Amino acid sequence: MRLTSKWHAPCAALAVLTLIAGAPTVLAQQYPAKPLRIIVPFAEAEASGLVSRRPARGNDARPLGFMRVAAQELAQYPVKPLKIVVPFAPGGGVDFMARLIAQKLPETLGQQVIVENRGGAGGVPGTEAALRSAPDGYTLLMISSTYPVSPSLYKLAFDPIADITPIVLIAKGPFIICVHPSLPVKTTKELIALAKARPGQINFASAGTGSGVHLATELFLNMAEIKMNHIPYKGTGPALTDTIAGQTNLIFGTSSAALPMVKAGRLRALAVTTAQRLTTEPNIPTVIESGVPGYETFAWQALAGPKGLPRPIVDRINGDVMKIIAQKDMLERFQHEGMVPAGSTPQQLMDLIRREIDVWHKVVVRAGIRVE
């Protein structure tokens, strides 16, 4: 191409741009024109370097060192102590269950298991910290029936489904509807009738706004179509103490906390919130049997890990915990606390979490519950 005047310059520029624009197409058609290299930022088995430089071509191409090292590490797991994060203060039911499991796991894992309490703000900060840890199986998280409530009450910095690896459901147990002996009711049907006759005049205690005790009660009120007055406390202990003293009329107490008071005659048990009666207290009917069809809820504890926890580690811990909760001494401890061993596959635990997130969201919306 010969340019004879300055007026041909734009045409020349356009021709050059056309050639450049067409270059990627030509290059794409010729790719690959030379050997490729994949850098793996991990050492090969028994190699001291960080990058595998072994050439891999055609059908012989493999992930090489990375897969071998990963498999080797999983086969040796665990090689150091594990940590179970409890996102609540020491002394509660979740902490009790974590320490019970932590005492037993070393028998099967061969490593010490430490419990770390990170309480506050409904368990959200401690949960977030555990879920942000490395998915290597050395930091686990104890979750409970409060976990699926959190998305409806707090602005979370994590996804309660996508950012968790469920491992195993450990135990579950009922709440017990307990009233002060001065309240003139002996059955759940009588309680419902009294609440309808005196709407908003019966006071119920809870362990705090948004707690499992609170939401279990709100679900009952909604399904029974009655109204009561909520008195929130800072924990189950103070709520139970004031109900025993007659400052409040009713509480949905955890079985471990409420049963001793029932046996001592300081509270009257009307019903359990599970679908089946407690084997240790067969004379206490269920809420379903007492005239509220479909009502069922329970307190539970489970083990989980951060997103991306390898399946071999999940299966290892799941299997070990399943064996532990079947031991005779564990069954006796659970029974003493009014709990029963649950057990589950990881998928069954995930299904429970999904289901309860939906259930409690509806309860929170209907009751207009807000955490200040």
Secondary structure, DSSP 4 states (H G I P E B T S, - for coil): ----SGGGHHHHHHHHHHHHHHHHHHHHHH---S------SSPPTT--SSS------GGG---THHHHHHHHHHHH--SS-EEEEESS-TTSHHHHHHHHHHHHHHHHHSS-EEEEE---GGGHHHHHHHHTS-SSSSEEEEEETTTTTHHHHS--SS-TTTTEEEEEEEEEE-EEEEE-TTSS-SSHHHHHHHHHHSTTTSEEEESSTTSHHHHHHHHHHHHHT---EEEE-SSHHHHHHHHHTTSSSEEEEEHHHHHHHHHTTSSEEEEESSSS--TT-TTS-BTTTTT-TT----EEEEEEEETT--HHHHHHHHHHHHHHTTSHHHHHHHHHTT-EE----HHHHHHHHHHHHHHHHHHHHHHT----
